[in-house]
Amino acid sequence: MTQSGASQAVQQLEDFLQVQLLDRTKRPFVLTSEGEVFYSGCCKLVRQFENLAEEVRSLGQEVSGRATVAAIYSVGLSYLPELQKEFKRRFPQAEVRFQFGHPDDVYRAVEQGSADFGLVSYPQQSKTLAATHWRDEPMALVAPAGHPLVGLDGVTPEVLGLESLIAFAPNLRIRHEIDRYLRSFGITMSVSAEFDNVDSVKHALELSGAVAFLPLSAISEELSSGTLVALDCDWLKLHRPLGVIQRRDTSLGRTARALHEMLFRQVSQDVLETQDDLQSQDGDATQDGDAAPGHRMSEPEQVRGFEGTDTSFSSDVANSATDGMAQAQRLEPGRVARSTTRPAGQSRLGQPRVGNRGARRPVKLSKKR
C-alpha cells in the first residue's frame, strides 16, 4: 500500500469512528489515546482470527500452526534453544518464532498481541496481563578465576563486605532485591561498575577483580571452562523468579498452547531429576557415613504452575496461563549496558530471599548507608 493509500484509509477510519487516531502535530506521527485502544483491539481481533483458523484447520490433524514467544535475553538464550529443538522434534510441521528483547519490549509485545506469551523475570500482572510463576532460578556469588576468594573454604558476610561488586543498574528490580538481601546480613559493598543486563555483568566480571551475583543458567559455559568460579557461600540462598505473561482476554492457539504446556512440563522433569540426584546423594552419604555439616544440598525448587490444569495437551488449558498469578516487579536486565563508578559505601547490592526462608540467622544489621 502506498503512503497516500494508507493516509486515506486512516482518514476513513477516523471519519467512521469520529475520533482522531493519529497525532499529526508530531513527527513522526504517534497514536492518540483513542488510537492506542483501537490498535490494541485490532491486534486482538487478528490474533483471535488466526487462532480460530488454526484450530479449525488442525482438527484431527497434527499441530502445524505458528506460535510467537517473546523473552528477555538471559531467559531466552538459556532455555529456549533446547525447547525449540524438542518442540520441532515432536511437531515438525509447527513453526515457532522467538523475540528476544528488554523486559518492556516483552510486555509490549504480549499486550499488543504480536507475541502469544512472554518469559520474564520478576513477572508482574496487570489489568490486561496474567502472570504465572514458571521457576525459581538459582543465583550464585561469582568471581573470575584467580580471585583471592576462590581459594577459601567459605565466604562469610564479613569477608564479602570487603570486596568490590559488579552490580546491576539501580533502576532494575534485581538490583533492589540484591540490595535488600545483603542488608539483611549487614553487608555493605563498594560498587565498581553497574550494567543493565546479565551479559555485560558477566563480561565485565571476567576482566576485573570484583565479584557479582549471577543466575547459574547464564554462566554454565563459563563455569565449565573455568573462566568464572561460583564461590562457596553456605549462607547464600538467592533465586530469581521467572514467569510467563499472557493476555487475560485472549486464548492461546493450538500451537502456542502445545508450546506453553511443554514449557511447564520441562520444569516438572527438571524437578524430578533434581529429586533423583538428591536421593542418590543421600544414599551415597548413608553408605559412606554421616554427611558433613553444611554440605547437604538445599531442597529442590518448588514448581508453582497451573492450579487444576492437566499437563497433557487438550483444549481445556487454553486459558491456563491466567492461573497462579505471581506478584513481582517486571524490570529485568536488557541489552544496552552503562557503567558508573561510585565511592565505597554509597551503593549496596543484594538479592531476593526467595527460597529456604527462616533457614538462616542473619548477623546484626548495620545501619551504615
N, C-alpha and C positions, 0 to 999 in steps of 0.2 A: 504494500500500500504506500502511496506517495504521501509526502508531508501534507499536501493540500487535502488529500482524501481523508487523512487522519484528523485534520483540523475540522473538516466538515462533519465527520462522524461524531466528534466530541461536542460540537456545537448543537447537533441534532439531539444528542443525549441531554444536554443542558436545557434545551427548549422543552423536551419532553418531561424532564424531572422538575423543571422550573427552579433549578438551583445552579450555582456556579461550581463546577468540578475542578477547574484549574485556576490557580492564581497567576494571571498573566502579567502582573506587575513585577515579577521576579524573573531573573534569568539564571539558570534555566527554569522553566515553569515547574511549579510544585503543586501538589494536590491540596485542595482546601479540606477542611474537616469533613464536609459532605462528600468530597471526592475520595477521601480515605475510606469512609464507610462503604461507598459504592464499589470501590476497587476490591476491598476485602470480601464483600458479599459476592462479587463476580468470581473471584478466585475460588470461593467456597462452592459455588454452583458448578464451576468447571470441574473441580475435584470430585464432587459428588457424581456428576455425569460420567466421568472417567471410571470411577469405582463401580458404578452400576453397569456400565458397558462391559467392564472386565468380568464382573460377576456373571452376567448373562452369557457371555461368550465361553466362559470356562466351566459352565455347568456340566458335570460328568467328565470333565477333561482334567489334564494335568495343569498345575499352576504355571501360567505362561504370561502374566502381565508384567507391569513395571512398578517399581517402588523407589522412592527417593528418601534418603535419610541424611539429615544434617547433624554434624557433630563438631565439638570443639577439637582442636588439633591433637591434644595429648590423648584424649579418649579415642578419637577416630584412628589414629596411627597405631595405637596399642592393641585395639581389639577388633576393629572392623575388617582388616585384610583376611584374617583367618575365617571370620564369619562369612565373608563374601565367597571364599573358596568352598566352604561347606554348603552354603546355600545353592551355589551353582552346581555342585555335585548332585544334590538332591532334586533340584528343579532346573534342569539345563535350559528349558525354554523361557525361564523368567529372566528379567533384567533388573539389576539393582544399581542405583546411582548414589554415590556418596558426595556430600558437600561439606568440606572442612572449612571452619571459619571461627571468628571471635564469638563468644557467647551471645552478644547482642545480635549478631548475624543469624545464629541458630534460632533464637527466639523469634526473630522477624520472619525467617523462612517458614517456620511452623505456623505462625499466626496468619501469614498471608497465603498459606496453602501451597507454597512451592515445594514443601517437604512434607511427607506423610507424618513423620515424627522426628524428634531430635534427641541427641545424647549430650548431656551437660553435667558439670559438677555443681554441687550445691543447688539442686533443682528447685525452682520456685513456681508455685502455682499462681494463677490469676483468675479473673472472671472468664477469660476465654480459653485458658490453658489448664490442663490437668497434669500433675507431676506424679510420677510413680518411682519409688525407690528401686534401683537396679542392683547395686552392690556397694560395699564399703571397700575402698581401695587402700591397702596398707601403705603408709609412708615411712621413710627412714631418714635418719641423720646420715648424710653422705659427705665424704671428703675425698680429695684426689689421692692417688697412690703416692706414698712417701710422706703424707701428712703426719706430724708427731702423734696425733691421737690414734692413728691406725694401730700402733703397737701396744696400746693399753688394753687391759682385760675388760675394762668397763669405763664408760664416760659418765661421770657424775654431773648433776646440775651445777655444782660449784666450778668444776673444770670447764664445762661448756660456756659458762658466763664469761670466760676469759678469751674466747675465740671470736673471730670476725665472721660475719654471716653474709652470704649471697642471698638476698631476700626477694620476695615478690613485691610488686608495686603496692603502695599504700592503699590504692583505691580498689583493690581486689579482696573478695571475701576470704580467700585462702590465707591472705596475709593477716587479716583480722583474727582469724581462728588460731593461727600460729602464735600471734602475739598473746592472745588470751591464754593459750595453753602454757606458754613459757612463764607468764606472770604467775600462774598458779604454783609454780615451783620457785618463784622468786628469782628468775633468771632475767638478766638484762644483758643484751649482746650489742656489740658495735657492728653496724651495718655498713659494709664496704661498697655494695652496689645493689641496685634494685632493677628488676625486669618484670615485664608483664606476661611472660609465657615460660613454660617449662623448658623448652629447648634452649632459650637464651641463658637461663639459670644454669642449666647443665653444662653448656659450653664454657660459660664464664668460670664455673667451678673447676673445670679441667685445667684452666690457665692461671688459677690463683692458689693461694694458700689458705683459703677460707673453707667454711662448711656450709651446707644447705640442707633443707628439708624437701625431699622429692618423692613422688609416687614410685613405688618399686617397679611397676609395669613400664614406666617411661625410661628406666635406666638398666633394664635387664641386659642389654648388649654391653654396656659399659662395665657392669659388674662381672660379666663373663670374661671380658677381655682384660680386666684388672686395672683399667684406667681410673675407675672410681671404686670406692670401698664403702660398704654400709657399716657404720660404727656400731659397736656393742653398747646399747643403752637399754638395760632391762626395765627402766622406769618409763621408757618412751612408748606410748600407746596412741599413735596418731593414725587417723584414717581420713580419707577424702571421700565423702558420699557422692556417688554417681547416680543419675536418674534419667528417666525417659519423659519427655514432654510431648503432649498431643492436644490438638484442639478438642474442646469438650463437645462441640456441636457437630463433629464430623466422624463418621465411622471409617475405619481402615478398609481399604480394598483387600481383595483376596491375597495378592502377592505381599503387600505390606503387612497383612495380618500374619502370614506364614513366617515372614522375617522377624516380626515382633515376638512371636512365640519361640522361635529358635534362639533369639537373644536371651530370653529368660531361662530357657531350657539349658543353655550353655552355663549359666550361673549355677543352676542346680547340680549339674555334672561336676563343676569345679568344687563345690562344697562336699559332694560325696567323695571325690578324690582326696580332698584335704582330710576328711574324717578317716579314710582308709590309711593315709600316711600317719595320722596321729595314733591310730590303733596299732599300726606296725611298730612305731617307735616306742609305744608303751610296752608292747610285747618284748622288744629287744631290751628295754630297760629292766623289765621284770626278770629276764634271764640273766642279765649281767649284774643285777643288784639294784639297789635304790638309786634313782636318778639324782644327780647333784642338784642342790637347791639353785633356783634361778635359771635352770636350763630347760625347764618344761615349756613347751610351746603354748601360746595363748589359744583360747577357744577359737574355732573357725568362725568366719564372718557369718552373720545372720542374714538370710535372704528374706527380704520383705517384699514379696511380689504382689500378685493379684489375690484378692480375697475371694474364695469361692470360684476360682477360674480353673477350668481343665486345661492342662498343658498340651493336650492333643489338639490337632488342627480341626477347627469346626467354626461355624458361623456364630456360635454362641459367644465368642470372645471378641466380637467386632468392636465393642466399647470397653474392653477390659482395661485400657490404659487410664480410665477415669478412676480406678480403684487405688487404694493405698497411697493417697496423696501425701507427699513429703513437703514439709515447710523448711525452706532454706533459701539462701541468697543465690542469685544466678550469676554473679560475676565470677569469672574464671580466666586464667591467663589466655591471652590471644596470641597474635603473631608479632606485632611490632614491639620491639624492645626499647627501653630507655634506661639510662643508668645515671644514678646520682650518688654522691658520697656524703655521708653525714657523720658528724663527730660522735665519738663513743658516748653511749648513754642517752642519746636523743631519739633513738628508734629501737624498738624491741620487736622480737618476732616469736610467734608461737603457732600451734596447730590444733585442729579440733579434737575435743575429748569425746570421741565417738564410741570407742569400744572399751570394755573392761572397766567401766566406771566403778569407783569405790575400791579398786584393787591397789591403788597407790596411796601413799601418805605423803602429801607434799610437805616440803620444808616450810619454815616460817616465811610468810610472804614479805617481800621487800616493797617498801613504799617509794623507793627511788625511781624516778622517771627519767 
